[in-house]
Amino acid sequence: MKQLLMKNPVWVVCGVFIALSAFYWGVLASDRYVSEANVVLESPQITIPTMDVSSLLGGPTGASGDMLLLRDYLLSVDMLRDIDRLVGFREHYSAAGIDFISGLSSADVPIEDLHEYYLKRVSVELDDYANVLRIKVEAFSPEMANKIASLLLEEGEKHMNLLGKRLAEEQVRFLEDQVAMLNDNFNIARNELLDYQNKNGLISPTGTVESISAVVATLEGKLSNLQAEKTMLKSYQSSSSPAMVKVDNEIKAVRHQIEQEKNRMAQQSGNALNTVTAEYQTLELKVKFALDSYSGALAALQSTRIEAARKLKQVSVLQSPTYPEYPLEPQRLHNIAMYAIVALFLGLIMQMLLLIIKDHRD
């Protein structure tokens, strides 16, 4: 027997390796309990009714992107620090005892090594077809596996809400400042318009000009009638007749009245109505522009507030973190069989190489 073993050292090594593997996976390997959860991210469907063609033809966007952001955070060092602080990640996984392979080597390992180990025990995968995030946590006790999985869901939801609210709150704060400023501008422009109206004693100079224009048109029509009457009287009366004198006086009075009304509308000095109207229209345009800007800012503020509410993310649990009743890992028989097959395969290759070398020597 001893001579047979000496002639086949490869198979001896192979047998020892299989025996050690079977001893480790069958005796030393610690039981690991697996807690699983399936979640999706949802947002409140708060929208402003619009007739946007893209909103009618396009479906929801950004869902997969949010799920990937959540996945990255759940697997991040920040998440690991929170788990270690809240449930004692280092202490639990370094208490595996003699199982030096699946356990954490020490509770004082650097954060880089701890994060590498964390990625081996926590799996977060995105199911692209169902758009579902599937979470698996391995721990040495069912309580710890369930705690870590539940903590991942809770902290993940907080992080996604904080991430969405931060930008929205900055936008809302900026728009609130703009609304306050535009409200002040509108009040200033409106007060300037009111002061100008009070100063000139006119509610609407434009309306006054239109009224005066109508008066001038009426007077000019009357003047035309008087001139026609005068022409008719000239045909049979002298220029000194009472009727002619009366018509001439009426014509002079109407012309004088027309001159006065026109001077009210336009004159080189004083508060002519055309100047007043031009200044009034300028102030009125300023008020209208300030009002439009203020109204637009209010609408944008309301829309941004609605968008801020829409960005709140809710982790909807399709399957709550399971509380494992028996360990799923390690798969002892499967691992022993795999290690044995690999050892036999490598042993066969080495034995063939040794035979080839021996034949060449002979």
C-alpha positions as CSV (number, residue, x, y, z in Angstrom):
1,M,0.0,0.0,0.0
2,K,2.8,2.3,0.9
3,Q,4.6,1.5,-2.3
4,L,1.4,2.2,-4.3
5,L,1.0,5.6,-2.6
6,M,4.6,6.5,-3.3
7,K,4.2,5.6,-7.0
8,N,1.1,7.9,-7.2
9,P,1.8,11.0,-5.2
10,V,-0.7,13.1,-7.3
11,W,-3.6,10.9,-6.2
12,V,-2.4,11.1,-2.6
13,V,-2.5,14.9,-2.8
14,C,-5.8,14.8,-4.5
15,G,-7.2,12.5,-1.9
16,V,-5.9,14.7,1.0
17,F,-7.4,17.8,-0.7
18,I,-10.8,16.1,-1.1
19,A,-10.7,14.9,2.5
20,L,-9.9,18.4,3.8
21,S,-12.6,19.9,1.7
22,A,-15.1,17.4,2.9
23,F,-14.1,18.0,6.5
24,Y,-14.3,21.8,6.2
25,W,-17.7,21.9,4.3
26,G,-19.1,19.0,6.4
27,V,-17.9,20.1,9.9
28,L,-16.1,23.4,10.1
29,A,-18.2,25.6,7.8
30,S,-20.7,27.8,9.7
31,D,-24.3,27.8,8.8
32,R,-25.4,31.0,7.1
33,Y,-29.1,32.1,7.1
34,V,-30.4,34.0,4.1
35,S,-33.0,36.8,4.3
36,E,-34.6,37.9,1.0
37,A,-36.7,40.9,0.0
38,N,-38.1,42.2,-3.3
39,V,-38.9,45.9,-3.6
40,V,-39.8,48.5,-6.2
41,L,-39.5,52.3,-6.1
42,E,-42.8,54.3,-6.5
43,S,-43.5,58.0,-6.6
44,P,-46.8,59.9,-6.0
45,Q,-48.4,60.5,-9.4
46,I,-49.0,64.2,-8.9
47,T,-49.1,66.0,-12.2
48,I,-50.5,69.3,-13.7
49,P,-53.0,68.6,-16.5
50,T,-51.3,69.5,-19.8
51,M,-51.8,68.7,-23.5
52,D,-48.2,67.8,-24.0
53,V,-48.0,65.3,-26.9
54,S,-44.8,63.7,-25.4
55,S,-46.7,63.1,-22.1
56,L,-49.5,61.4,-24.0
57,L,-47.2,59.2,-26.1
58,G,-44.3,58.5,-23.7
59,G,-44.4,56.2,-20.7
60,P,-42.7,56.6,-17.3
61,T,-39.0,57.3,-17.4
62,G,-36.3,57.3,-14.9
63,A,-37.6,54.3,-12.9
64,S,-34.7,52.0,-13.7
65,G,-32.2,54.9,-13.0
66,D,-33.7,55.4,-9.6
67,M,-33.5,51.7,-8.9
68,L,-29.8,51.7,-9.9
69,L,-29.1,54.6,-7.6
70,L,-30.8,52.8,-4.8
71,R,-28.7,49.7,-5.5
72,D,-25.5,51.6,-5.5
73,Y,-26.3,53.2,-2.2
74,L,-27.3,49.9,-0.6
75,L,-23.9,48.5,-1.6
76,S,-21.9,51.6,-0.6
77,V,-19.5,52.1,2.2
78,D,-21.9,54.7,3.7
79,M,-24.6,52.0,4.0
80,L,-22.0,49.6,5.5
81,R,-21.1,52.2,8.2
82,D,-24.7,52.7,9.1
83,I,-25.3,48.9,9.4
84,D,-22.2,48.5,11.5
85,R,-23.3,51.4,13.8
86,L,-26.9,50.2,14.2
87,V,-26.6,46.4,14.4
88,G,-22.9,45.7,15.0
89,F,-21.8,44.2,11.6
90,R,-18.2,43.7,12.6
91,E,-18.9,41.9,15.8
92,H,-21.4,39.5,14.3
93,Y,-19.4,38.4,11.3
94,S,-16.1,38.2,13.2
95,A,-17.7,35.7,15.7
96,A,-17.7,32.8,13.3
97,G,-15.3,30.9,15.5
98,I,-13.1,28.4,13.8
99,D,-14.7,29.0,10.4
100,F,-11.9,31.2,9.1
101,I,-13.1,31.1,5.5
102,S,-16.7,32.4,5.6
103,G,-16.2,34.5,8.8
104,L,-14.6,38.0,9.1
105,S,-10.9,37.6,10.1
106,S,-11.1,40.3,12.7
107,A,-13.4,43.0,14.0
108,D,-10.7,45.6,13.5
109,V,-10.1,45.1,9.8
110,P,-9.8,48.3,7.6
111,I,-12.9,49.6,6.1
112,E,-11.7,48.6,2.6
113,D,-11.5,44.9,3.6
114,L,-14.7,45.2,5.5
115,H,-16.5,46.5,2.5
116,E,-15.1,43.7,0.3
117,Y,-16.5,41.2,2.8
118,Y,-19.8,43.1,3.0
119,L,-20.2,42.6,-0.8
120,K,-19.8,38.9,-0.3
121,R,-22.6,38.7,2.3
122,V,-25.1,41.3,0.8
123,S,-26.4,40.9,-2.7
124,V,-28.6,43.6,-4.4
125,E,-29.5,42.8,-8.0
126,L,-31.9,44.6,-10.4
127,D,-34.3,42.4,-12.3
128,D,-34.4,44.4,-15.6
129,Y,-37.5,42.5,-16.9
130,A,-39.7,43.0,-13.8
131,N,-37.9,46.2,-12.7
132,V,-37.6,44.8,-9.2
133,L,-34.7,45.1,-6.8
134,R,-33.9,41.7,-5.2
135,I,-32.0,41.8,-1.9
136,K,-30.3,38.9,-0.2
137,V,-28.5,39.0,3.1
138,E,-26.4,36.2,4.6
139,A,-25.7,36.1,8.3
140,F,-24.8,33.6,11.0
141,S,-28.1,34.0,12.7
142,P,-31.7,34.4,11.3
143,E,-32.2,37.5,13.5
144,M,-29.2,39.3,12.1
145,A,-30.1,38.5,8.5
146,N,-33.6,39.8,9.0
147,K,-32.4,43.0,10.8
148,I,-29.9,43.8,8.1
149,A,-32.4,43.3,5.3
150,S,-35.0,45.4,7.0
151,L,-32.4,48.1,7.7
152,L,-31.4,48.2,4.0
153,L,-35.0,48.9,3.0
154,E,-35.5,51.6,5.7
155,E,-32.3,53.5,5.1
156,G,-32.6,53.1,1.3
157,E,-36.0,54.8,1.3
158,K,-34.7,57.7,3.5
159,H,-31.7,58.2,1.2
160,M,-33.8,58.3,-2.0
161,N,-36.2,60.8,-0.4
162,L,-33.4,63.0,0.8
163,L,-31.7,62.8,-2.6
164,G,-34.9,63.9,-4.4
165,K,-36.0,66.5,-1.9
166,R,-32.6,68.3,-1.7
167,L,-32.6,69.6,-5.3
168,A,-36.4,70.3,-5.2
169,E,-36.0,72.3,-1.9
170,E,-33.2,74.4,-3.4
171,Q,-35.4,75.1,-6.5
172,V,-38.4,76.0,-4.3
173,R,-36.2,78.3,-2.1
174,F,-34.8,80.1,-5.2
175,L,-38.3,80.5,-6.7
176,E,-39.7,81.8,-3.4
177,D,-37.0,84.5,-3.4
178,Q,-37.8,85.4,-7.0
179,V,-41.5,85.6,-6.2
180,A,-40.8,87.9,-3.2
181,M,-38.6,90.2,-5.4
182,L,-41.1,90.3,-8.3
183,N,-43.9,91.0,-5.9
184,D,-42.0,94.0,-4.6
185,N,-41.4,95.2,-8.2
186,F,-45.0,94.8,-9.0
187,N,-46.1,96.8,-5.9
188,I,-43.6,99.6,-6.8
189,A,-44.8,99.8,-10.4
190,R,-48.4,99.8,-9.3
191,N,-47.8,102.6,-6.7
192,E,-46.0,104.7,-9.3
193,L,-49.0,104.3,-11.6
194,L,-51.5,105.3,-8.9
195,D,-49.4,108.3,-7.9
196,Y,-49.2,109.5,-11.5
197,Q,-53.0,109.1,-11.8
198,N,-53.6,111.1,-8.6
199,K,-51.1,113.8,-9.6
200,N,-52.8,114.4,-12.9
201,G,-56.3,113.9,-11.7
202,L,-57.0,111.3,-14.4
203,I,-58.0,107.7,-14.0
204,S,-57.2,106.9,-17.7
205,P,-55.5,109.6,-19.9
206,T,-56.2,107.4,-22.9
207,G,-59.9,107.4,-22.3
208,T,-59.7,111.2,-21.8
209,V,-57.9,111.7,-25.1
210,E,-60.6,109.6,-26.8
211,S,-63.3,111.7,-25.2
212,I,-61.7,114.9,-26.3
213,S,-61.1,113.6,-29.8
214,A,-64.8,112.8,-30.0
215,V,-65.7,116.3,-28.8
216,V,-63.3,117.8,-31.4
217,A,-64.9,115.7,-34.2
218,T,-68.4,116.9,-33.1
219,L,-67.2,120.5,-33.1
220,E,-65.7,120.2,-36.5
221,G,-68.9,118.7,-37.8
222,K,-70.8,121.7,-36.3
223,L,-68.3,124.1,-37.8
224,S,-68.8,122.6,-41.3
225,N,-72.6,123.1,-40.9
226,L,-72.1,126.7,-39.8
227,Q,-69.8,127.4,-42.8
228,A,-72.4,125.9,-45.1
229,E,-75.1,128.1,-43.5
230,K,-72.9,131.2,-44.0
231,T,-72.4,130.4,-47.7
232,M,-76.1,130.1,-48.1
233,L,-76.8,133.4,-46.3
234,K,-74.3,135.2,-48.5
235,S,-76.4,134.5,-51.5
236,Y,-79.2,136.8,-50.4
237,Q,-78.0,138.9,-47.4
238,S,-75.3,141.4,-46.8
239,S,-72.3,140.7,-44.6
240,S,-73.6,143.2,-42.0
241,S,-77.0,141.6,-41.6
242,P,-77.8,140.3,-38.1
243,A,-78.0,136.7,-39.4
244,M,-74.6,136.9,-41.0
245,V,-73.1,138.5,-37.8
246,K,-74.6,135.7,-35.7
247,V,-73.2,133.0,-38.0
248,D,-69.8,134.6,-38.0
249,N,-69.8,134.8,-34.2
250,E,-70.8,131.1,-33.9
251,I,-68.1,130.1,-36.3
252,K,-65.5,132.0,-34.3
253,A,-66.7,130.4,-31.1
254,V,-66.6,126.9,-32.5
255,R,-63.1,127.4,-33.9
256,H,-61.9,128.8,-30.6
257,Q,-63.4,125.8,-28.8
258,I,-61.7,123.4,-31.2
259,E,-58.4,125.2,-30.7
260,Q,-58.7,124.8,-26.9
261,E,-59.6,121.1,-27.1
262,K,-56.6,120.5,-29.4
263,N,-54.3,122.4,-27.1
264,R,-55.4,120.1,-24.2
265,M,-54.3,117.1,-26.2
266,A,-51.0,118.6,-27.5
267,Q,-49.1,121.7,-26.5
268,Q,-45.4,122.6,-26.2
269,S,-45.5,123.4,-22.5
270,G,-47.6,122.2,-19.6
271,N,-49.2,118.9,-19.0
272,A,-50.5,118.1,-22.5
273,L,-52.6,115.0,-22.7
274,N,-50.4,113.4,-25.3
275,T,-47.4,113.6,-23.0
276,V,-49.5,112.5,-20.0
277,T,-50.8,109.5,-22.1
278,A,-47.3,108.5,-23.3
279,E,-46.0,108.5,-19.7
280,Y,-49.1,106.8,-18.4
281,Q,-48.8,104.0,-21.1
282,T,-45.1,103.5,-20.1
283,L,-46.1,103.1,-16.5
284,E,-49.0,100.9,-17.4
285,L,-46.6,98.6,-19.5
286,K,-44.3,98.4,-16.5
287,V,-47.1,97.3,-14.3
288,K,-48.3,94.7,-16.8
289,F,-44.8,93.4,-17.2
290,A,-44.3,93.2,-13.5
291,L,-47.7,91.4,-13.1
292,D,-46.9,88.9,-15.9
293,S,-43.5,88.2,-14.3
294,Y,-45.0,87.8,-10.9
295,S,-47.8,85.5,-12.2
296,G,-45.2,83.4,-14.1
297,A,-43.0,83.0,-11.0
298,L,-46.1,82.0,-8.9
299,A,-47.0,79.3,-11.5
300,A,-43.4,78.1,-11.6
301,L,-43.3,78.0,-7.8
302,Q,-46.5,75.9,-7.6
303,S,-45.2,73.6,-10.3
304,T,-41.9,73.1,-8.5
305,R,-43.7,72.4,-5.2
306,I,-45.7,69.7,-7.0
307,E,-42.6,68.3,-8.5
308,A,-40.9,68.2,-5.1
309,A,-43.8,66.1,-3.8
310,R,-43.6,63.8,-6.8
311,K,-39.9,63.2,-6.2
312,L,-40.6,61.6,-2.8
313,K,-39.8,58.0,-3.2
314,Q,-41.5,55.1,-1.5
315,V,-40.0,51.7,-1.3
316,S,-42.9,49.4,-2.0
317,V,-42.2,46.0,-0.6
318,L,-43.3,43.1,-2.8
319,Q,-41.8,40.6,-0.4
320,S,-40.9,41.8,3.1
321,P,-37.5,40.6,4.5
322,T,-37.9,36.9,5.3
323,Y,-37.1,35.4,8.7
324,P,-35.1,32.2,7.7
325,E,-36.0,29.1,9.7
326,Y,-33.0,27.0,8.5
327,P,-29.6,27.8,6.8
328,L,-29.5,27.9,3.1
329,E,-25.7,28.4,3.0
330,P,-23.4,26.7,2.6
331,Q,-24.6,24.0,0.3
332,R,-22.5,21.4,1.9
333,L,-23.0,18.4,-0.4
334,H,-22.9,20.5,-3.5
335,N,-19.6,22.2,-2.4
336,I,-18.0,18.8,-1.5
337,A,-19.0,17.4,-4.8
338,M,-17.7,20.4,-6.8
339,Y,-14.3,20.4,-4.9
340,A,-14.0,16.6,-5.4
341,I,-14.7,16.9,-9.2
342,V,-12.2,19.8,-9.5
343,A,-9.6,17.9,-7.5
344,L,-10.0,14.7,-9.6
345,F,-9.9,16.7,-12.8
346,L,-6.7,18.4,-11.8
347,G,-5.2,15.2,-10.5
348,L,-6.0,13.5,-13.8
349,I,-4.2,16.3,-15.7
350,M,-1.2,16.1,-13.5
351,Q,-1.0,12.3,-13.8
352,M,-1.1,12.6,-17.6
353,L,1.7,15.2,-17.5
354,L,3.8,12.9,-15.3
355,L,3.3,9.9,-17.7
356,I,4.2,12.0,-20.7
357,I,7.4,13.2,-19.0
358,K,8.2,9.6,-18.0
359,D,7.7,8.3,-21.5
360,H,10.1,11.0,-22.9
361,R,12.7,10.1,-20.4
362,D,12.5,6.4,-21.3
